[in-house]
Amino acid sequence: MANNEMKADLSRLRSYIHQGKIRKIKHLLNNQPKRLNYFLEQQFDACAYATKFKQEKALRLLHSNGFPIDGYPHTHSVTALIIAIRRNDLAFVRTLVELGCDVNCSVRSYTIIPLIEAYQIYKNKHENLFLFETAKEIFRYLLQSGASPNVYNTHHMRLVHLTAIDGEFIFLQLLLNYGAHVNVVTAIHRKNLLHLVCDQAVEQPTESLFEILRTLIQFGCDINHRDDCFETPLMCTLHHGGNLTLAYELIIEGTRLDLKNNFGNTYLTRAVHYALYDHARMALYAGAPCRAWQCSFPYINRNYQQQQTTNETSLMDAIVDYERFIGELEFYLLKPRRLKDITRLIIRKNLPYPLSKSTVLLDKFLPFSLIQYLMFTEMKTMLKLEF
């Protein structure tokens, strides 16, 4: 009989919360520890229920009476914060955080996370400009309130990777500002943030992309990281017809030019393979290692090459193109570099990258013109490059 009465009281509480009847909620809960314990044992998430119906006064009252603001662990119900985020209700999100809501509290075994939920809501609100801006403010407010920027979704994609792939660089910048790890790599293809941004910039180059590229470099993103194909971000600049500006930004920052991908190609040999000769000239000027008869595919068996018919394959065409290119540049390769050019390359190799950051420390000791010389500022005019 007593149990039936408790069930009836729980039903009344639901109704009172829905209707916002504060006095009746107080009457039901005041000096009734057994009744309150029953509600808690039944894992009734009164705070989430109040949030669902936008009952802020009821929410505050229920929280003061001992109902957990973050719901119950090991349940499938979503928390009050998730409900407010999905409703795109910034005012209610602020109320919940003020009451002590955990902005990192995940639901359903880490499958629903407040910050990722806010980002997904933002992605789905493009049709309404007001909701679009509100979702952005919720995302920023969660970060300000202590939300971890290093969260990842059920596919093990970190939020920084999602924002980079989606081209949402305002969000990526926010995450970096609030301490997101800059050198994390994707579970598939093992790409870092520079790889992802370079892929975007090659397809659709914009000034904002170059800005985020420079930001990532300044935050210490590894410019020599190699993905599962052993390609560096610099090699990504050769995709889709290449992007010379992007390559220039990475080269002046000190990215290594001697690294090879899984086919044994360096940035220089790939540039020749794709007939991107401005990229190749820039690599040579920056000190890329080169041999007169270096094959762009060194693993090719010479017996296999001799067995080819007169109809050369595209692979053989690439090798022939490379050797012709090297022949045209013999005058450059055989002529000894000037001493100061050799010195510049040695200094660049010994400075920590990114070079734009490390050269700041040299301002007090070296003339500005010498620092500019270390950063290849004359390379554009010397090679007559047009970006």
Secondary structure by P-SEA (a helix, b strand, c coil): caaaaaaaaaaaaaaaaaacaaaaaaaaccccaaaaaaaaaaccaaaaaaaaaccaaaaaaaaaaccccccccccccccaaaaaaaaccaaaaaaaaaaccccccccccccccaaaaaaaaaaaccccaaaaaaaaaaaaaaaaacccccccccccccaaaaaaaacaaaaaaaaaaaccccccccccccccaaaaaaaaaaacccaaaaaaaaaaaaaccccccccccccccccccccccccaaaaaaaaaacccccccccccccaaaaaaaacaaaaaaaaaaacccccccccccccccaaaaaaccccccaaaaaaaaaaaaaaaacccccccccaaaaaaaaaaaacccccccccccccccccaaaaaaaacccccccccccc
